[in-house]
Amino acid sequence: MRVEFPYPGYEGIAGVEVPDGNLMGVFGPRTPAGVDEGAVLARGFARPIGAARLREAARGAKRVLVLIDDGTRMTPVARILPKVFEELHAAGVADAGIEFLQAPGTHRPMKEAELREKFGAYYGKYEVHEHHYLDESSLHDFGRTRDGTRVTANKLLREFDFVLGVGSILPHRVKGLSGGAKIAFPGVAGKEIMERNQWEASMHMSETVMGVPENPMRLRMEEAARMAGLKYIVNVVYGTDAGHTIVGCFTGDVVEAHRAGCKCSREVYAAHMPTRADVVLIDSHSADRDFWQSAKGPYAGTMAVRDGGTLILVSPNPEGVASNHRNLLEIGYRPHGEIVEMVQGGGVDDLVGVAILADVCQIVDKTDCIMVSPGVKPEEAKRIGFRWARDCTAALRMAFEKQGAKASVAVLRFGGHILPVVDDEASERIAGKTD
């Protein structure tokens, strides 16, 4: 069977012939057919969860701050904003009182082309602020969570009467699922809570976190979001079809609306497999800017490949490994336990970066990892524990050499969205439970 991964311009490296006798199957999220996106949005705004309708919740507010995710996320913000503005106008909020704050976490600022795509017809009509998590002068200290974590976030959150977050809900390696309070923490947070959540998540494997909203990292950031004044969320679940059709819309309370959206997200993005494969071929679409983003592919792929198997990541990574977290390459691969000892011994300046490295090293410790990525140099791939292949055909040949000619192969599509569920293992995860 011929398999082509969704990277226009990279057809020469992103296609491969998988022998039918080896192919376990091609797995990916499902997009429900016949969805009326307009009706989905209308229903979501008319039926808030755990809160009043937005037009009532924002009534009396003079200044409204809307948090939006950045260009690494495919949230169709431009198609959501008409309903947001309809509700805010019905609440009596004037256009002059509405401003936006990008919520990039530790990612680089958005470029103009990315802003134009994100806002669509709304681009240039409203004030849009950038968040810089290392700029202490832009942060406010909101106190500490019950476990003592310092909560700092962009000071604009305390300067507006009403703060709402717009985002999407996808499986996520650190937060269980994206969306909800994540738009504020880490979206517009300072580094302390980012570091604590990222590092704590690196002590878990993907299987115990991804798709599970009730986890310590999620609960901590929800507490912090309430402290910082995030009042309301508008979250969507979208399909993996060409138009990213919105199939679910959840508005209201930061926690309750998010939990309802998580159920929908798991239904859309879960991909059931009969058993783990000897070889997994996975892209990282749509998280394919750099390895910092495309690591989402291995995070999901590790849930589908057997221990000792081969995991092949296919991603263009045009911006390289991680320009915003250089210690991924400076430290490089080493056994997970050694990284833990390094952190415990102090001296690690960028704990967020080393936490992601620890996540990756967990996978490399038990899996043969290969990278097909023209944006990452062979020596860089080796530095973080991956073998490098010039194209998918070469990568699959390398995998068969290691796993044997009869090795089973699973192809996973939309690796930045997918939630693999292996049917011959415990099924509690997809119900949102964890150990």
C-alpha positions in Angstrom: 0.0 0.0 0.0 1.3 3.4 -0.9 1.2 5.9 2.0 1.6 9.6 1.5 2.0 12.0 4.5 0.3 15.4 4.3 3.3 17.6 3.5 3.0 19.5 0.2 6.4 20.2 -1.2 7.9 17.2 0.6 6.4 14.5 -1.6 9.8 13.1 -2.4 10.5 12.2 1.2 7.1 11.8 2.8 5.7 8.8 0.8 6.5 5.1 1.1 5.3 1.7 -0.1 4.4 -0.5 2.9 4.1 -4.2 1.9 0.6 -5.4 2.4 1.8 -8.4 4.3 3.3 -6.2 6.9 0.7 -3.5 7.2 -1.4 -3.7 10.4 -3.5 -0.8 9.3 -3.7 3.0 8.8 -5.1 4.7 11.8 -6.2 8.3 12.4 -8.8 10.5 14.0 -12.3 10.5 12.6 -14.2 13.5 11.4 -18.0 13.0 11.7 -19.8 13.4 8.4 -22.5 15.9 7.6 -21.7 18.3 10.4 -23.4 21.8 10.2 -20.6 24.0 11.7 -22.9 27.0 12.1 -25.4 25.0 14.0 -22.7 23.5 16.2 -21.4 27.0 17.1 -24.9 28.4 17.7 -25.8 25.5 20.0 -22.5 25.8 21.9 -23.0 29.5 22.7 -26.7 29.0 23.5 -26.1 26.2 25.9 -23.2 27.2 28.2 -21.9 24.7 30.7 -21.5 25.6 34.4 -22.0 29.4 33.7 -24.4 31.9 32.2 -24.5 32.6 28.5 -21.6 34.8 27.5 -23.8 37.8 26.8 -25.0 37.6 30.4 -21.7 36.7 32.0 -20.0 39.7 30.4 -22.8 42.1 31.0 -21.5 45.3 32.7 -17.9 44.8 31.6 -16.3 47.8 30.0 -13.0 46.1 28.9 -12.8 42.5 27.7 -9.6 40.7 27.1 -9.7 37.7 24.8 -6.9 35.1 25.0 -6.1 33.3 21.7 -3.7 30.5 21.0 -0.8 31.0 18.6 0.2 29.9 15.1 1.2 26.4 16.3 -2.4 25.6 16.9 -5.0 25.1 14.2 -7.9 26.6 16.2 -10.2 28.2 13.6 -10.3 31.5 15.6 -11.5 33.6 12.6 -14.7 31.4 12.4 -15.3 31.5 16.1 -15.0 35.2 16.6 -18.3 36.3 14.9 -20.2 34.4 17.7 -17.9 35.8 20.4 -18.5 39.4 19.1 -22.2 38.8 18.8 -22.4 37.8 22.4 -20.1 40.6 23.7 -22.1 43.2 21.8 -25.3 41.8 23.2 -23.7 42.2 26.6 -23.2 45.9 25.9 -19.4 45.7 25.3 -18.2 48.2 22.7 -15.6 47.3 20.1 -13.3 49.8 21.6 -13.3 47.8 24.9 -12.3 44.5 23.3 -8.6 43.6 23.0 -6.6 40.4 22.4 -3.7 38.7 24.0 -1.7 36.0 22.3 -1.1 33.0 24.4 2.1 31.4 23.1 3.5 29.9 26.3 7.3 29.6 25.5 6.8 29.7 21.7 8.2 32.5 19.5 5.9 35.5 18.8 3.5 35.1 15.8 4.5 36.5 12.5 2.3 38.9 10.6 1.2 36.1 8.1 0.3 33.9 11.0 -1.7 36.7 12.7 -3.6 37.4 9.4 -4.5 33.7 9.1 -5.5 33.4 12.8 -7.8 36.5 12.8 -9.0 36.5 9.2 -11.3 39.5 8.6 -10.7 40.7 12.1 -7.0 41.3 11.6 -5.9 44.9 12.2 -9.2 46.0 13.7 -8.4 45.3 17.4 -5.4 45.7 19.7 -3.4 42.5 19.9 -0.8 42.1 22.6 2.1 39.7 22.7 3.0 37.7 25.7 6.7 37.2 26.7 7.0 34.8 29.5 10.5 35.8 30.5 9.7 39.5 30.7 9.1 40.0 34.5 8.0 43.6 34.0 5.0 42.3 32.0 3.9 39.9 34.7 1.8 40.1 37.9 2.2 37.8 40.9 -1.2 36.3 41.7 0.0 34.4 44.8 0.6 30.6 45.2 -1.5 27.5 44.6 -2.3 25.1 47.4 0.8 23.2 46.7 3.0 26.3 46.9 3.6 26.9 43.2 4.1 30.6 42.4 1.5 31.9 40.0 2.6 34.7 37.7 0.9 35.7 34.5 0.5 38.6 32.1 -0.6 41.7 34.1 -3.2 42.5 31.5 -5.4 39.8 33.2 -5.9 42.0 36.2 -6.4 45.2 34.2 -9.5 44.0 32.3 -13.0 43.6 33.7 -13.6 40.2 32.0 -11.2 37.7 30.6 -12.1 34.8 28.3 -10.1 32.2 26.5 -10.7 30.9 22.9 -9.0 27.6 22.0 -9.4 24.0 21.0 -9.3 20.6 22.8 -6.8 18.1 21.6 -4.9 15.2 23.2 -1.8 16.6 25.0 1.3 15.0 26.5 1.6 17.4 29.5 -2.0 18.6 30.2 -3.9 15.5 29.2 -5.9 17.5 26.7 -5.4 21.1 25.5 -8.0 23.8 26.0 -9.6 25.2 29.1 -7.2 26.7 31.6 -4.3 26.0 29.3 -4.9 29.2 27.4 -3.8 31.0 30.5 -1.3 28.5 32.0 1.0 28.1 30.3 -0.4 30.4 27.6 0.2 33.8 29.2 2.1 32.6 32.4 5.5 33.2 33.9 8.0 30.5 33.9 7.6 29.1 37.4 4.3 27.2 36.9 5.4 26.3 33.4 8.5 24.6 34.7 6.7 22.8 37.5 4.0 21.4 35.2 6.4 20.4 32.4 8.9 18.8 34.8 6.3 16.9 36.7 4.7 15.6 33.5 8.1 14.3 32.4 7.9 11.9 35.4 5.0 10.2 33.7 4.7 8.2 30.4 2.3 9.3 27.7 0.0 6.5 28.4 -0.9 7.8 31.9 -1.4 11.4 30.8 -2.5 11.9 27.2 -6.3 12.0 26.9 -6.7 12.1 30.7 -8.0 15.5 32.0 -7.9 14.6 35.7 -4.1 14.8 36.2 -2.0 16.8 38.6 -0.7 19.2 35.9 -4.2 20.1 34.7 -5.6 20.5 38.2 -2.8 22.9 39.2 -3.2 25.1 36.2 -7.0 25.2 36.6 -6.5 26.5 40.2 -4.0 29.1 38.9 -6.4 30.2 36.1 -9.1 30.9 38.6 -6.6 32.9 40.8 -5.6 34.9 37.8 -9.1 35.8 36.7 -9.9 33.7 33.7 -13.7 33.9 33.8 -14.9 32.0 30.7 -13.8 29.7 27.9 -14.9 29.1 24.3 -13.4 25.8 23.2 -14.0 23.8 20.1 -13.2 20.4 18.8 -12.5 20.4 15.0 -12.1 17.6 12.5 -9.0 16.6 10.5 -10.7 17.2 7.2 -9.3 19.8 4.8 -11.5 22.5 6.3 -11.0 21.6 9.9 -14.8 21.5 10.4 -15.9 22.5 13.9 -17.7 19.4 15.3 -18.1 20.5 18.9 -18.4 23.8 20.7 -18.2 24.2 24.5 -18.6 27.5 26.3 -18.8 28.5 29.9 -16.9 27.5 33.1 -13.2 27.0 32.8 -13.4 23.5 34.2 -16.9 22.2 33.6 -17.1 23.3 29.9 -13.7 21.9 29.3 -14.5 18.5 30.8 -17.5 18.3 28.4 -15.3 19.1 25.5 -12.8 16.5 26.5 -15.4 13.8 26.0 -16.0 15.0 22.5 -12.3 15.3 21.8 -11.6 11.8 22.8 -14.4 10.5 20.6 -13.0 12.4 17.6 -9.2 11.8 18.0 -9.1 8.3 19.5 -7.8 5.7 17.0 -8.3 2.1 18.1 -5.6 -0.4 17.3 -5.9 -4.2 17.9 -2.4 -4.4 19.4 0.9 -2.6 19.4 3.0 -2.7 16.2 6.6 -3.6 15.7 7.0 -0.5 13.6 5.0 2.7 13.8 5.2 5.3 11.0 3.7 8.6 12.3 3.6 12.2 11.1 3.2 15.2 13.4 0.6 17.1 11.4 -0.3 19.8 12.2 2.5 20.3 14.7 5.4 20.4 12.2 7.2 23.8 12.6 10.2 22.4 14.5 11.0 19.4 16.6 9.7 21.1 19.7 6.3 20.8 18.1 6.7 17.6 16.1 7.7 15.7 19.2 3.9 15.3 19.5 4.3 12.6 16.9 6.6 10.4 19.2 4.4 11.3 22.2 1.5 9.6 20.5 3.5 7.0 18.6 5.0 5.6 21.8 1.5 4.5 22.8 1.2 2.4 19.6 4.6 0.8 19.3 5.8 -2.2 21.3 8.8 -1.9 23.6 11.9 -2.4 21.6 10.1 -1.6 18.4 10.9 1.1 15.9 9.1 4.5 15.8 9.5 6.6 12.6 8.7 10.3 12.8 7.9 12.1 9.5 7.9 15.9 9.8 9.5 18.7 7.8 10.5 20.8 10.8 11.5 23.9 8.7 12.6 25.8 11.8 15.0 23.1 13.0 15.0 21.5 16.5 14.0 24.2 19.0 15.4 27.7 18.7 13.5 28.7 21.8 14.9 25.9 24.0 18.5 25.4 22.9 19.3 23.0 25.8 17.6 20.2 23.9 20.8 20.0 21.7 23.2 21.4 24.3 22.4 18.5 26.7 21.3 15.9 24.2 20.0 12.4 24.7 20.9 10.6 27.9 19.0 8.1 30.0 16.0 9.5 31.7 17.3 8.8 35.2 20.5 10.8 34.4 18.4 13.8 33.4 16.5 13.6 36.6 19.8 13.5 38.6 21.0 16.6 36.6 17.9 18.6 37.5 18.0 17.5 41.1 21.6 18.6 41.3 20.7 22.1 40.1 22.3 24.2 37.4 19.6 23.7 34.7 18.5 27.2 33.6 15.7 26.2 31.2 13.7 23.6 33.0 10.9 23.7 30.4 13.4 22.7 27.7 15.0 19.9 29.7 11.6 18.6 30.6 10.7 18.1 26.9 14.1 16.4 26.5 13.3 14.1 29.3 9.9 13.2 27.7 11.8 12.4 24.5 14.5 10.4 26.3 11.8 8.3 28.0 10.7 7.2 24.5 14.3 6.7 23.2 15.1 4.6 26.2 12.7 1.9 25.1 12.3 2.4 21.4 14.4 2.6 18.3 13.6 6.1 17.0 14.2 7.3 13.4 13.5 10.8 12.1 12.6 11.8 8.5 13.0 15.5 8.7 14.8 17.8 6.1 14.8 20.6 8.7 16.9 18.7 11.2 20.5 17.8 10.4 21.6 14.2 10.8 24.0 15.1 13.6 21.2 17.0 15.4 18.9 14.0 15.2 21.7 11.8 16.6 22.3 14.3 19.4 18.7 13.8 20.6 18.7 10.0 20.3 17.2 9.5 16.8 18.6 7.8 13.8 18.2 10.0 10.7 16.8 8.9 7.3 16.6 10.9 4.1 13.1 9.7 3.3 10.4 7.3 4.4 11.5 4.5 2.2 15.0 4.6 3.7 13.5 4.8 7.2 11.2 1.8 6.7 14.2 -0.2 5.3 16.2 0.6 8.4 13.3 -0.5 10.6 12.9 -3.8 8.8 16.7 -4.4 9.2 16.3 -4.0 12.9 12.8 -5.6 13.5 12.9 -8.3 10.8 11.3 -8.7 7.4 8.0 -9.9 8.9 7.6 -6.9 11.3 4.1 -5.5 11.6 3.7 -1.8 10.5 1.1 0.6 11.8 0.7 4.0 10.0 -0.7 6.8 12.2 -2.0 10.0 10.6 -2.4 13.4 12.2 0.2 12.7 14.9 -0.4 16.1 16.4 -4.0 15.2 17.1 -4.2 11.4 17.4 -4.9 9.5 20.7 -3.9 5.9 20.0 -6.0 3.3 22.0 -4.7 -0.3 22.0 -7.7 -2.5 22.4 -5.8 -5.4 24.0 -4.6 -3.2 26.8 -6.5 -1.6 29.7 -9.3 0.6 28.3 -9.8 3.0 31.3 -7.7 5.7 29.6 -10.2 6.6 27.0 -12.8 7.0 29.7 -10.6 9.7 31.1 -9.3 7.7 34.1 -5.7 7.3 35.2 -3.7 5.4 37.8 
